[in-house]
Amino acid sequence: MNATTFDAGFRLRPYLLEAKYEFLGLLRTPSYVLPALLFPSLFYVLFGVLLGGGRGGGEAARYLLATYGVFGIMGSALFGFGVTMALERERGLLVFKRALPVPPGAVLVAKMVMAMLFAAIISMMLAVLAASLGGVRLAPLQWAGLFLVNVLGTLPFCAIGLWIGVHVGGQASPAIVNLIYLPMAFLSGLWMPLSILPAIFTKLAPVWPSFHLSQIALRIVGRDAGGSLAMHFGVLAVVTVAFFVMARRRLADVG
C-alpha cells in the first residue's frame, strides 16, 4: 500500500465510521426502521398486487412500483434527517460532536449515506415483490434505472429533512415531517394516478419535488405524464441546493 492510498483511507475512515454507527443506530430503532422498510412493501402488496389485480393487472403493479419506491425513499430521508437531526440538536449532541476530532461534514455525510442505504433496501424489496407477486417484467436497464433513481432521489428529501431538523424541536419533528410527507405524497400522485383526481391536483403537482422524482421513475417504466426530463432534474437540483444552503446557514449558528 503506497502513501497516497494510505492517506486516502485515513481521511475516509471518520466518514465511514460515522455512517456505520448512524446506520446501526437506526437499525436498532424500531419506530424508524419498521415503518421505513415495511410500509412501502405492505402498501404495494395491498394496492399494487391484491387490489390492483382487478384494475389493469400488471399496469397497476408497474405504476405503483415506481411511485411507491419514491414514497418509501421520501420517508426514509425525511425522517432519517429531520427527526434525528432535531433530536441531536435539542440534546446538544451536535455541539458535542464539534469538539471531537472528526471532519465537520462527517455527520451530514453519514446521514446521507444512511438514507441511501435504506433507499437501496426499499428499492430491492419492492423489486422482488413486483417481479414475484405483481408480475412486473422490466428490462435489466429499467430495473437498474429505478434503483438509481430511488437511491440518488433521496438527496432533495435529505436536504428538506435537514432544513426541518435544524428549525424544529425534537418532540415536534415527527409531526412536522408527517404534515409535509403525507400530503406531498398524495398530491404528487404517489398513491394513485393524478388523472383520476380533480384537475386542480394535476395543475398543482409540479410544485412538489416528489412529483418530479416520480415522473422520472415513471418514465423508466413507461407510465409518466410526459414533460421534460431536464425540467424534472432541474427542479430536484434546485430544491436540493436551496434547502441545503438554508439549513447549513442555520446549522452554523447551532451552539
N, C-alpha and C positions, 0 to 999 in steps of 0.2 A: 504494500500500500504506500503510494507516494504521499508527499507532504500536502499536496493540493487536495487529494481525496480525503485525507485525514481531517484537514481543516474544514472542508465542506460538511463532513459527517459531524464534526464537533459543533458547527454552527446550527445544523439542523436538529441536533439532539433535543434542545429545550422545547422546540415546536412539537416534535414527535411525542415527547413525554407528556406535554400538556394536553395534546389531542388524545392520547391514550387514556389518561385519567379522566378527562372530560367525558369520553365515550363510556368508560366503565362506570363512572358515577351515574350517568343517565340510565344505563342498563340496570342499575340497582335501584332505580326509582320507578316503581310500578305505575304510579299516577301519570308518568310521562310515556314510558316505553309501551305499555299495553294499548292505550288509545292510538299512539302514533303508528304502531305496526299493525294492529288488528282492525281498527275501524275501516280503513280503505279496503282491506280484503273482505271484511264482512259485508260492507255496503255493496261491493262489486258482486259478490256471490248472490246477494239478495236481489239487487236491481238489474244487474247485467246478465245474470245467469238464470235465476229462478223466475223473476217477473219479466225479464227481457226476452225470454224464450218464446213468448207468445206474441211479441211485437217486433217483428223484424229479425228475430233469432240472432244470428251471428252479427248482424249490423248493430244491434243494441250493445252486444258484448264488445264489439270493436270500438264503438264510440266511447263507451264508458271506461274501457281500458285506458284510453288517452286522458280522459277528463278526471277519472279517479286517481290516476297517477299524479296529476297536478294537485288535486285535492290533498292527497297524502303528503306530498313533499312540502306543501304550504304549511301544513300543521306542524311537521317536524321542525321546520326552520323557524316559524313564528314563536312556537312555544319554547324551542330549544334556546333561542336567542333572547326573546322578550322576557320570559319568566325567569330563567336562570340569571340573566344579567341584572334584572331588577332585584332579585333576592341577594345576589352577591354585592350589589351596590349598597343595598339597605343594611346589610350585615357588616359592611366595612371590609369585605374581602378584597375588593379592588384596590383599596388603599394599601392593604397588607401585601398584595402581590407586587405592587410597585416597589416595595422595599426589597424584594427578592432579586437575586442576580439572574434574571431571565430577560429576554428581549421584550420591549414594551408591547409589541404586537402579538406576542405568543398567545395571549388569552383569546383574542379575536380570531386568530388563525385556527386555534383548537376548536372553537365553537363552530366555525365554518366547516372544518373537516368533519366534525361530528354530524352536522346537518347533512352533509353529502353522503356520509356512510349510511345514515338512516334512510336517506332517499334511495340509495342503491338497493338496500334491503327491501324497501317497499316496492320498488320497481320490479325486482326479481320475483317477489311474492305474487304481484298482480300478473306478471307474465306467465307464471306457472299456472295460475288459476284460469287465465284467459285461454291458454293453449289446451289445458286438460278438461276443463268444465265448460268453457264458453265456446269452444270450437273455433277460436280465432286462428286464422292462418296468415302469417305475415312472412315476407322475405327476411333473410338474416339481416340485411341492412336496415330494414324497418325496425326490427327488434332492437338493434344496436342504436338506432336513432332515437327511439323512445327512451332507452336507458340514459343516453347522454343528455337529452332534454330534461329528464327528471333530475339527474344529478346536478347539472350546471344551472338548472332552473331554480335551485334553492337560493341563488345569490341575491336576487331582488328581495326575497322574503326574509333572508338573513338581515339585510340592511333595514327593512321595515321593523323587524323584531328588535334589532339593536336600538333603533330610534325609540321604540316603545319602552324598552328596558332601561334606558337612561333618563326617561321622563316620568315614569310612574313608580309607585311603591310596590314592594314585593307582594303584599296581600292583594292589591288591586290588579296586578298584572294579568292573572289568568282571565279575569272578567273582561278586561280591556282587549286582550288578544282575541277572545271569543267574539266580542262585539265587532271586531274587524274581520276576523277569519271566516265566520259562518255566513254573514251577509255577502261578503265578497265572493265566496264560493258559489252561492246561489245566483247572484246577479251576473256572474260570468258564464253561466251555463254549464257548470261542472256537474250538477246533479241531474239536469235534464236539458235537452236542447232548447236554445233560446227561441227557436221557431215555433214552439208550442206555447210560449208565453206572450203576453200583450206586447205590441210593437215597441212600447216605450222602453222595455228592458233591452231590446236589441240596440236601440239608439244609444242607451247609456252604457252598454257593456264595454266599449273601448276605453272607458275611464279607468278600468281596473287592470292592474298588471297581470292578474290571474287569467283574464280573458286572452291577453296576447300570448301568454305561455301556452294556454290550452289550444289556441289556434295553430301554434307551431306543432304541438303534439298531434292535433287532428289532421294537419296537413300530411304528416307522415303516414297515417292510416287511411288517408283519402276521404276524410269526413269534415274538413274545415269549411268555413263560410266564405272563403275567398279572401282577398286583401293581399297587401304586400308583406312578404316576409321581412323585408328591410324595415318596414314600419314597426312590425312586432318586435324585432330585435332592438330597434332604436328606442322604443318606449321602455323596454326592460332595462336597457343600459342606462337610460336617463334616471329611471326610478332607483336603480342600484346605487349610482354615484350620488344622486341628490340626498337620499336618506342616509347613506353612509357619511357624507360630509356633515350633514346636520347633526347626526348622532356623535360623530367624532369631536365636533366642537363642544358639545355638551359634556362628553366624556372627559375632555381635557380639564374641565372645571371640577370634576369629582375629587373630593378630598381636599 
